[in-house]
Structure formats: C-alpha cells, structure tokens
Amino acid sequence: MAGHLVLSNGAKMPVLGLGTWKSPPGKVTEAVKVAIDLGYRHIDCAYVYQNENEVGVAIQEKIKEQVVKREDLFIVSKLWSTFHEKNLVRDACKKTLESLKLDYLDLYLIHWPISFKPGNEFLPLDGKGNVITSDTTTFVDTWEALEELVDEGLVKAIGVSNFNHLQIERILNKPGLKHKPVVNQIEVHPYLTQEKLIQYCQSKGIVVTAYSPLGSPDRPWAKPEDPSLLEDPRIKAIADKYRKSTAQVLLRFPIQRNLVVIPKSVSPERIAENFQVFDFELSSEDMTTLLSYNRNWRFCALVSCAANSDYPFKEEF
C-alpha cells in the first residue's frame, strides 16, 4: 500500500496517485478501475482534462462493487482559469462533482494563477494566438470563493497549482484568510528539481504534489530534440542497480523528498509498475546525484501566457 502525508487540515493524502491528464475518455474508465483494483486510492483530475465523467463512472463502479468506500478515496480536481470570477467558482465545482458523481472533493486546486476571459473556450485566443486573460479578478478573490466551498462542505480542502512562492505568499497574507492552501501542485523531476520552492512550501506546512514526474513524454507540444527523462542513460544506470525501471526510480525520487507524485498512464502494466515503488529505497548518494541533474527544464511552461503579470515562471521560484 502507498504511504500518505498528513495535510494541514488533518486529512491523509496518499503519496502516489493516478494522473489523468491526456488520458483519452475511451481509456480512462478502465485505467481508473485497474488502478483502484491495484490499490491506488488517490486520483488526480481536472475540469480541463475533459474526462471527469469517465473517471466518475470508474469510481462509482468500484464503490458499487464494494472494492472501496468513498471515504477510502482521495479525489482531487482543479478549477480552470476561465472560471476565476467569484460568481463562477461554485458552479464550476458543482459541474466537476456532477461529472465525477461525487458529493464532495477531498482537494480542489486553482489550476493556474492566471485568469482567462470567461466563456466556453478553454484557451480564448486573440488574433495573434495569445491567450486573452482577464483583469477583472485576481486569484486572491478566487481564493475567497474556494474558501466558501470548504465552508459549504463541497470540498474538504483547497490548494493551488503552478503558483510561485510570491503568489502563495499573497494568499497566506490575505486579510481574513479562513483556509490555508494545503497543497501546491507543480512540475517536479530531475531536470526541474524545484528545491527552493519545495523548501518554501514545506516551511509553510504546504504539501507539494509533483506532476509530470516522468517528463510527460506524450505532451502534445513535444519536440524531437527535447530531453527525455525516461531515456536518460544516467538514470537508467541508477535503476539497473536497484533492479527497477527508470520510471520507478523517477517516482521513488519525489516520494523520498516527502512529495506526493501523480504519474499518468492508461496501460494496465504501467499502472501496476508505477505502484511498485514502496519496496526499495534510493541511497542518499543517488538522491544527491538525481538532484544534480537539474537544468531548470520545464515540460509544461504555458508559454502562451508568458506576457501576463500573473505568469508564475518569471520568478526564480
């Protein structure tokens, strides 16, 4: 079984979860069912992944079959950037709950600190191909609407994703803050080790979830010349030493840094392989070596928003 980390609201968050970004609707139901059967209890979702309905079908089936109870599961979703206006937040959350067929979420995150123009398009673009952002609301206003979801019982805890430390600071310093962010979900792997941001979050009692731990090789914008974690011979050499796969080392690495990690797969074999990371431990030398491969390389940089004042990656951390 996967271990867990205790969030600042007292909830236990399993350290390994199933990611669902880019999981096609036709395959994700089966993937979630396989994962739950194998012992996964944490599923990471988002409205923008456009597959929450199918994820919900799998969750319901496993509850009906009595494989799990709802309270055994830790279900995460995220508020998309077109719903940052305070009056849109509750309906967006309700829509996610309806799709997932749940009464509550264990954790609800603001997906990005940038607000987009509200409307039906996920990425509203101008004539030049830049995302049309909204300046009528700030993520601090959005946070207040998320706090109301906690008070109403629709979500047990709230957090952020892709926020830098100054943006988290703005929430923590908000006058009248009712609920602190319990998680910051960010991209973390040996090419982007995020040491300063992780240290900052952990010093504030905020758990870090690592996304794209394997380098998201199936990201739509991948270029042939981009570096590949899964094909890095140095990481493969470490894996061979432990008789494990490169992927298993890449998942063990964040777990030993006290992070939560959410590898995505729809292949039953890989979903199983990704869960076999609790029967070995990387030496401190190997951890240091993996940290030394940092090159501040982002697989998910949301470059179409780089001009926005809330773009999170201009800061060092």
N, C-alpha and C positions, 0 to 999 in steps of 0.2 A: 504493500500500500504506500501511496505517496504521503510524505510528511506534510505538515502545514505550518503556516506562520500566523501569529495572532495579530489581528488588526487593532488599531487604537480604539475601535468600538467594541472590542472583545470577541469579535467573530473570528472563526478559524478559516483561513484561506488555503486550500491545498496548493502546494508549491509547484505542482505540474498540472497544467490544464490543456484542453484541446483547443487549438486556434481554428477559426472557421473563415478567415479572410481568404477569398479566392476559391473557396470550396463550392463547386457548382451545385445548384439546387438539386439536380438529379442524383448527386452522390453524397450530399452532406447528411441526409437522414440516416443512411446506412453507416456512415463514418461515426456519427454520434452514438448510434446503437452499439456498434462494435466497441467504441471507447468505454461506454458505461459498463458493458459486459466485462471488459478487461480490468475495471477498477478505477477508471478516471471518474472524478466527482466534480471537476471544475471545467466549465465550458465557457469560452470567451466568444462573445457575439458582438454584433453592431448593426444598427439600422441600415447603414450604408452598404453592408455586405449583401443585402437583398436576398438573404436566405434564412431569415429568422423563422419564417413559417415552417420550413422543413426541419430546422433544428427542433422546433417545438413539437413536431409530430414524433420525433425520436424520443424526446424527453417523456412525453405523455405515454408512449408505448411502454417504456421501461418502468414507469410508475405503475401502470396498469398491470404489467406482468409481475409486479412486486419485486423487481430486481433492486429498486431503490425507492426510498421515500423522498418527497420533495425536500425535506429538511436535510437529507444527506448530500444534496447537490449544492454547488456554489455557482450561480449563474450570473455572468457579467454581461452588460450591454453598454452602448455608448450613444450619447446624444450627438447627432450630426450638426455640422456648422450652419446649416440653413434654418435651424430651429433654436438659435440662441436668444431670440427675443423672449422676454419673460413670459408673455402670454402664449407662447407656442410650446414651451417646455413640457407642460403636463400632458398635452395631447400626444406629443412625440413619444413620451414614456409609455403612455397608455397603448399606443399603437404597437410598440415593441412588446409589451406584456400580452397584448391580444395575439400577436403573431406567435410568440413563444408559448402561448396558452398557460400563462402563469399569473398568480395573484400578486407576486412581488419579485423584485430582483434582489440578489444579495449585494450587488455593487453596480452603480451606474456612474459612468465617467463622461466628462466633457471630452469628446474625441480629439479636438484641436482647439487651441486658444483663439483661433481666428474665426470671426463671424462672417458668414456669407450672406448675400442677398436672399431673403426668404423666397420660397417658391417651389415649384415641382422639380427643378433641375438640381441634382446633387452638386454639380460644378457649374454654376451660372457663369458663362464666359462673355467677355466683351469682344469687339471686332478684332482685337489683336491677340486673342487667345489667352488673356489674363483672367483670372477668377474675379468676379465682381463681389467685393467684400461689402460689409455693412458697417456704417459708422454710427448707427443709432443705438447700439447696445455694446456693453463691454462684458468680458467673461466674468467679471465680479458681479454684475447684475444677474447674469445667467446662473451663477453660483447660488444666489438667493432663491431662485426658483427651484434649484435642486434641493436646497435645504427643506423647502416646503414638501417635497416628495417624501423625504425621510419622515417628517412630522405626520404626514398622512398615512404612512405605512406602505407606500407603493415600492419603496426601495429601503433596504436595511442600512446601506452605507453609500457614500458618494466619494468620487475622486476625480482625477484628471488624467489626461494622456497627452504626450508631446509638449508638456509645459517645461520651460526652463526655470531655474531657481528664482529668478526675479518675479516671474509670473506666479509661482507658488506663494512667494512672499506677499504679493499683493492680496491674495486670498486670506492668508494667515493674519495679515494686519488689518483686514476689513473690520471697521467698527461694527459691533453687534454680531460678530461671527457666531453662528449657532452650532454648525457641524464642520469639523476639520476634514480636509481631504485625507482619506486613509490610504490611498494608492496613487502613484504616478506611473502610468504605463508608457514605457519608452523603448526605443530600439537599442538593444544591447547585444554585443557579440565580441569576439576577439579583435575585430577591426574597428570597433566603436565601443570601447570599454566603459566610458561614461563615469570614470572614477569620482570626479568632483561632484557631479550631480547626484550620484548614488550616496556618496558620503553626506551631502547636504540633506537629502530626503530622509536617510536613516537617522540623522541627528535630530530631525523634527518628528520622528515617530511615524514617518510615511513609508509604507512598504513599496518597493519598486517591482513592477512586473516587466520582464524582458520580452519584447516582441521581436520577430524576425531573428530568433536565435541561431537559425541555420543559414541566414543570409537571404531568405525569400527568393530562392532560385527561380521560382515561377512568377516573379513580379512582371507585369506586362511591359514595363519600360526597360527591361534588362538589355544591356549591350554585350556583344561577344567579348569585348576587351575588359569588362568589369571583373574585379577579383572574385574568386569563388572560395568560400569557406570550406565547403564540402570536398573540394578538390585540392585543398592546400596540403602538400606533402608533409609539411612540418606538423600539422595537426593529426594527419593520418599516422605519422610515426608515433605520436603520443598514444593514439588509440590502440595501435598494434601492441604496445607494451602492456596494456590492460586487457587485451583480447576483446576489445569493444570496437564499435563502429565510430567513424568520425562524428556522425550525428549524436551518438550517445555521449561522447566527450563534450561536444558543443552544448549539450543540455545539462550535463553534470556541472560544467563550469559556472553557470549562473546560480545553480542550486547551492553550491559551496560558497557563493558570495552572499548568501541569505536573500536571494531574489526569488520571485515566482517566475516561472517560464511557461510559454504557451505555444509549443510547436504545432503547426497546422499540417494535417495530412488527411487524405481520403483513402489511402491504401491501408487495408487491414494489417498487412505485415509491418508497415512502418509505424502505424499507430501503436502496435504491440512493442516494436523495437524501441520506440521513444519512451515507453513506460519502464523499460528495463534499465533504470539509471540509479537504483537505490541499493545495488549490491556491490558497488565499488566506490573508492574514494580517490580523487586525484591528489598526488603529493603536493606539498606547498611549493616545491620547485616547479612542478608542472603548471600549477596555478600562476606562478610568477611569470613563467615562460609565455603562457597564453595571454596574460595581461600585456606582455611586452610587444605583442603583435598589433597593438592599437595603431591605427593610421587615420583616425577620425573620418572613416569612410561610412557614409550613410547610404543604405539601400532605399530608404523612404524619406525623401527630403522635401516633398510637396513644393517643388521649385516654382510652380505656377502662382504661389502666394508670397514669394520671397520679397516682394516690394511692400507688403503690408506691415504696418507698425507692430502688430502682434505676432509677426513671424518669429517662431521660437528659436531658430537655429543661428541667429546672428550673434548671440551671446556665446561666450566660451562654454558656459554650462547653465 
